[in-house]
C-alpha cells in the first residue's frame, strides 16, 4: 500500500493487538511505537486526542503527498481509506 502508517500503542491494549493482526493479514506495513516506553510519543498521542492517551492512535501519511491524518482507534477500513486503498 502507498504511504506510511505509524501506530501508537501499549503492550496491554487489546484493540492494538486486533488492529495489528488485521493490518498484518492485509499486508499493510506499519511502525509501532509503545507510548509506555517513549514519553514524547505519549505527549503526541495526548496532543491529537484532546489530552487523552488513547490507543491505538494511528497516523497515516498518504504517499500521494496528501496531509497526514491521526485516527484514534480506527477500523481497518478507515486505515485503508486514509492510505487511498
N, CA, C and O atoms as a DFTB+ gen file, in Angstrom:
340 C
 N C O
     1  1       0.838      -1.184       0.000
     2  2       0.000       0.000       0.000
     3  2       0.883       1.248       0.000
     4  3       1.995       1.241       0.528
     5  1       0.384       2.278      -0.581
     6  2       1.133       3.522      -0.666
     7  2       0.994       4.306       0.623
     8  3      -0.081       4.336       1.222
     9  1       2.065       4.935       1.051
    10  2       2.022       5.761       2.243
    11  2       2.685       5.084       3.421
    12  3       3.187       3.964       3.322
    13  1       2.674       5.796       4.553
    14  2       3.257       5.237       5.762
    15  2       2.219       5.228       6.872
    16  3       1.344       6.091       6.949
    17  1       2.347       4.222       7.727
    18  2       1.427       4.066       8.847
    19  2       2.263       3.942      10.120
    20  3       3.193       3.139      10.186
    21  1       1.926       4.736      11.119
    22  2       2.551       4.641      12.431
    23  2       1.448       4.385      13.446
    24  3       0.458       5.114      13.508
    25  1       1.639       3.324      14.252
    26  2       0.659       3.001      15.284
    27  2       1.275       3.249      16.655
    28  3       2.321       2.696      16.995
    29  1       0.606       4.092      17.431
    30  2       0.986       4.330      18.812
    31  2       0.150       3.386      19.662
    32  3      -1.077       3.374      19.564
    33  1       0.823       2.586      20.506
    34  2       0.126       1.528      21.223
    35  2       0.713       1.324      22.613
    36  3       1.618       2.043      23.038
    37  1       0.175       0.324      23.310
    38  2       0.726      -0.163      24.574
    39  2       0.730      -1.688      24.501
    40  3       0.085      -2.274      23.631
    41  1       1.450      -2.319      25.406
    42  2       1.521      -3.785      25.402
    43  2       0.206      -4.416      25.836
    44  3      -0.099      -5.533      25.419
    45  1      -0.571      -3.742      26.652
    46  2      -1.787      -4.320      27.218
    47  2      -3.050      -4.048      26.405
    48  3      -4.127      -4.504      26.787
    49  1      -2.949      -3.328      25.311
    50  2      -4.118      -2.877      24.548
    51  2      -4.633      -3.956      23.594
    52  3      -3.970      -4.294      22.613
    53  1      -5.807      -4.488      23.887
    54  2      -6.423      -5.479      23.017
    55  2      -6.804      -4.924      21.654
    56  3      -6.673      -5.619      20.647
    57  1      -7.270      -3.689      21.609
    58  2      -7.622      -3.063      20.335
    59  2      -6.392      -2.913      19.447
    60  3      -6.472      -3.040      18.225
    61  1      -5.248      -2.641      20.084
    62  2      -3.996      -2.524      19.335
    63  2      -3.629      -3.871      18.722
    64  3      -3.287      -3.947      17.542
    65  1      -3.699      -4.922      19.515
    66  2      -3.373      -6.262      19.012
    67  2      -4.282      -6.655      17.855
    68  3      -3.826      -7.220      16.861
    69  1      -5.569      -6.352      17.991
    70  2      -6.520      -6.692      16.931
    71  2      -6.185      -5.958      15.632
    72  3      -6.136      -6.576      14.568
    73  1      -5.956      -4.653      15.711
    74  2      -5.667      -3.877      14.506
    75  2      -4.340      -4.296      13.884
    76  3      -4.225      -4.366      12.661
    77  1      -3.332      -4.577      14.719
    78  2      -2.047      -5.048      14.172
    79  2      -2.251      -6.349      13.397
    80  3      -1.717      -6.502      12.298
    81  1      -3.009      -7.277      13.951
    82  2      -3.271      -8.539      13.259
    83  2      -3.987      -8.327      11.937
    84  3      -3.663      -8.973      10.940
    85  1      -4.955      -7.428      11.923
    86  2      -5.686      -7.134      10.693
    87  2      -4.775      -6.513       9.645
    88  3      -4.835      -6.884       8.473
    89  1      -3.934      -5.573      10.057
    90  2      -3.024      -4.936       9.102
    91  2      -1.988      -5.935       8.601
    92  3      -1.623      -5.910       7.426
    93  1      -1.512      -6.811       9.477
    94  2      -0.570      -7.853       9.050
    95  2      -1.205      -8.732       7.977
    96  3      -0.582      -9.014       6.953
    97  1      -2.438      -9.163       8.210
    98  2      -3.128     -10.022       7.236
    99  2      -3.340      -9.324       5.892
   100  3      -3.320      -9.966       4.842
   101  1      -3.543      -8.013       5.934
   102  2      -3.782      -7.242       4.708
   103  2      -2.484      -6.787       4.035
   104  3      -2.514      -6.208       2.949
   105  1      -1.352      -7.049       4.681
   106  2      -0.071      -6.642       4.106
   107  2       0.217      -5.157       4.239
   108  3       0.979      -4.597       3.451
   109  1      -0.385      -4.522       5.224
   110  2      -0.147      -3.095       5.452
   111  2       1.025      -2.960       6.421
   112  3       0.930      -3.359       7.582
   113  1       2.113      -2.402       5.942
   114  2       3.301      -2.202       6.777
   115  2       3.064      -1.020       7.709
   116  3       2.417      -0.039       7.342
   117  1       3.599      -1.132       8.914
   118  2       3.443      -0.060       9.884
   119  2       4.627      -0.055      10.841
   120  3       5.329      -1.053      11.005
   121  1       4.821       1.090      11.460
   122  2       5.803       1.235      12.520
   123  2       5.017       1.345      13.815
   124  3       4.070       2.127      13.907
   125  1       5.406       0.566      14.811
   126  2       4.711       0.601      16.095
   127  2       5.575       1.325      17.129
   128  3       6.776       1.077      17.236
   129  1       4.946       2.217      17.880
   130  2       5.628       2.946      18.938
   131  2       4.833       2.740      20.221
   132  3       3.645       3.056      20.283
   133  1       5.496       2.209      21.245
   134  2       4.865       1.960      22.533
   135  2       4.954       3.226      23.371
   136  3       6.048       3.651      23.743
   137  1       3.814       3.828      23.669
   138  2       3.820       5.100      24.387
   139  2       4.237       4.947      25.852
   140  3       4.553       5.933      26.518
   141  1       4.238       3.711      26.347
   142  2       4.695       3.491      27.721
   143  2       6.214       3.602      27.830
   144  3       6.747       3.867      28.908
   145  1       6.902       3.400      26.718
   146  2       8.366       3.434      26.711
   147  2       8.932       4.709      26.096
   148  3      10.146       4.912      26.090
   149  1       8.056       5.568      25.578
   150  2       8.507       6.772      24.884
   151  2       7.637       7.961      25.312
   152  3       6.568       8.179      24.743
   153  1       8.087       8.725      26.307
   154  2       7.279       9.842      26.814
   155  2       6.899      10.870      25.742
   156  3       5.810      11.442      25.794
   157  1       7.777      11.104      24.786
   158  2       7.455      12.071      23.729
   159  2       6.287      11.588      22.876
   160  3       5.431      12.379      22.479
   161  1       6.254      10.297      22.598
   162  2       5.138       9.774      21.809
   163  2       3.842       9.818      22.610
   164  3       2.775      10.049      22.042
   165  1       3.921       9.600      23.923
   166  2       2.732       9.711      24.768
   167  2       2.185      11.141      24.715
   168  3       0.971      11.341      24.660
   169  1       3.076      12.125      24.733
   170  2       2.649      13.524      24.632
   171  2       2.002      13.798      23.280
   172  3       1.011      14.524      23.197
   173  1       2.569      13.210      22.209
   174  2       1.981      13.393      20.882
   175  2       0.565      12.828      20.851
   176  3      -0.357      13.481      20.363
   177  1       0.394      11.612      21.373
   178  2      -0.931      10.980      21.389
   179  2      -1.920      11.867      22.152
   180  3      -3.054      12.060      21.712
   181  1      -1.493      12.396      23.276
   182  2      -2.359      13.301      24.029
   183  2      -2.716      14.532      23.202
   184  3      -3.850      15.008      23.254
   185  1      -1.756      15.048      22.440
   186  2      -1.985      16.280      21.677
   187  2      -3.010      16.099      20.564
   188  3      -3.683      17.059      20.189
   189  1      -3.141      14.894      20.032
   190  2      -4.106      14.674      18.942
   191  2      -5.416      14.056      19.434
   192  3      -6.329      13.807      18.647
   193  1      -5.498      13.808      20.763
   194  2      -6.700      13.187      21.331
   195  2      -7.234      13.960      22.531
   196  3      -7.657      13.368      23.523
   197  1      -7.211      15.279      22.434
   198  2      -7.785      16.142      23.471
   199  2      -7.266      15.826      24.873
   200  3      -8.029      15.831      25.839
   201  1      -5.968      15.552      24.979
   202  2      -5.344      15.313      26.267
   203  2      -5.413      13.880      26.763
   204  3      -4.938      13.582      27.859
   205  1      -5.999      12.982      25.970
   206  2      -6.132      11.582      26.370
   207  2      -5.073      10.707      25.718
   208  3      -4.685      10.941      24.573
   209  1      -4.608       9.703      26.443
   210  2      -3.662       8.727      25.891
   211  2      -4.457       7.572      25.284
   212  3      -4.434       6.452      25.794
   213  1      -5.146       7.856      24.210
   214  2      -5.998       6.889      23.527
   215  2      -5.171       6.028      22.588
   216  3      -4.482       6.546      21.709
   217  1      -5.237       4.712      22.770
   218  2      -4.541       3.792      21.876
   219  2      -5.508       2.737      21.383
   220  3      -6.427       2.360      22.110
   221  1      -5.327       2.254      20.170
   222  2      -4.288       2.700      19.259
   223  2      -4.626       4.064      18.658
   224  3      -5.784       4.365      18.369
   225  1      -3.613       4.858      18.484
   226  2      -3.717       6.050      17.657
   227  2      -2.845       5.767      16.445
   228  3      -1.667       5.433      16.574
   229  1      -3.436       5.905      15.277
   230  2      -2.742       5.588      14.033
   231  2      -2.592       6.864      13.210
   232  3      -3.552       7.608      13.007
   233  1      -1.376       7.097      12.746
   234  2      -1.096       8.245      11.877
   235  2      -0.762       7.697      10.497
   236  3       0.137       6.872      10.335
   237  1      -1.503       8.174       9.513
   238  2      -1.293       7.753       8.128
   239  2      -0.843       8.957       7.319
   240  3      -1.460      10.021       7.366
   241  1       0.242       8.772       6.575
   242  2       0.726       9.789       5.638
   243  2       0.600       9.183       4.247
   244  3       1.367       8.284       3.902
   245  1      -0.350       9.653       3.440
   246  2      -0.522       9.098       2.100
   247  2       0.698       9.378       1.229
   248  3       1.322      10.433       1.339
   249  1       1.027       8.436       0.375
   250  2       2.193       8.595      -0.498
   251  2       1.987       9.698      -1.529
   252  3       2.948      10.327      -1.972
   253  1       0.747       9.930      -1.907
   254  2       0.458      10.923      -2.937
   255  2       0.693      12.354      -2.470
   256  3       0.375      13.298      -3.192
   257  1       1.247      12.526      -1.270
   258  2       1.550      13.867      -0.809
   259  2       0.400      14.538      -0.089
   260  3       0.460      15.737       0.183
   261  1      -0.644      13.794       0.224
   262  2      -1.746      14.360       0.980
   263  2      -1.336      14.636       2.417
   264  3      -0.232      14.291       2.840
   265  1      -2.226      15.253       3.151
   266  2      -1.940      15.578       4.537
   267  2      -2.051      14.345       5.411
   268  3      -2.858      13.454       5.148
   269  1      -1.236      14.302       6.455
   270  2      -1.302      13.180       7.379
   271  2      -2.591      13.273       8.184
   272  3      -3.140      14.354       8.396
   273  1      -3.056      12.112       8.624
   274  2      -4.262      12.055       9.428
   275  2      -3.985      11.181      10.646
   276  3      -3.413      10.097      10.527
   277  1      -4.398      11.666      11.831
   278  2      -4.262      10.910      13.073
   279  2      -5.651      10.407      13.453
   280  3      -6.608      11.178      13.522
   281  1      -5.745       9.093      13.699
   282  2      -7.036       8.480      13.990
   283  2      -6.970       7.683      15.285
   284  3      -6.144       6.778      15.404
   285  1      -7.827       8.002      16.265
   286  2      -7.878       7.196      17.475
   287  2      -8.728       5.949      17.239
   288  3      -9.855       6.039      16.754
   289  1      -8.177       4.787      17.586
   290  2      -8.865       3.502      17.489
   291  2      -9.600       3.313      16.154
   292  3     -10.806       3.067      16.142
   293  1      -8.881       3.425      15.039
   294  2      -9.545       3.301      13.744
   295  2      -9.843       1.841      13.393
   296  3      -9.235       0.916      13.931
   297  1     -10.780       1.668      12.494
   298  2     -11.035       0.349      11.932
   299  2     -10.023       0.108      10.808
   300  3      -9.371       1.040      10.338
   301  1      -9.906      -1.131      10.394
   302  2      -9.039      -1.445       9.255
   303  2      -9.506      -0.675       8.024
   304  3      -8.683      -0.174       7.257
   305  1     -10.805      -0.579       7.832
   306  2     -11.349       0.148       6.669
   307  2     -10.928       1.612       6.705
   308  3     -10.618       2.185       5.661
   309  1     -10.911       2.222       7.878
   310  2     -10.501       3.632       7.980
   311  2      -9.024       3.791       7.629
   312  3      -8.641       4.757       6.969
   313  1      -8.200       2.847       8.066
   314  2      -6.765       2.904       7.738
   315  2      -6.592       2.784       6.223
   316  3      -5.837       3.547       5.619
   317  1      -7.283       1.838       5.619
   318  2      -7.161       1.636       4.169
   319  2      -7.653       2.859       3.401
   320  3      -7.051       3.247       2.399
   321  1      -8.724       3.458       3.855
   322  2      -9.235       4.662       3.196
   323  2      -8.230       5.801       3.294
   324  3      -8.001       6.518       2.320
   325  1      -7.630       5.967       4.468
   326  2      -6.630       7.033       4.650
   327  2      -5.413       6.812       3.754
   328  3      -4.775       7.765       3.307
   329  1      -5.101       5.536       3.499
   330  2      -3.977       5.224       2.603
   331  2      -4.347       5.397       1.135
   332  3      -3.481       5.387       0.260
   333  1      -5.631       5.553       0.876
   334  2      -6.079       5.698      -0.504
   335  2      -6.296       4.366      -1.185
   336  3      -6.293       4.285      -2.414
   337  1      -6.484       3.316      -0.395
   338  2      -6.694       1.967      -0.948
   339  2      -8.156       1.730      -1.266
   340  3      -8.518       0.652      -1.738
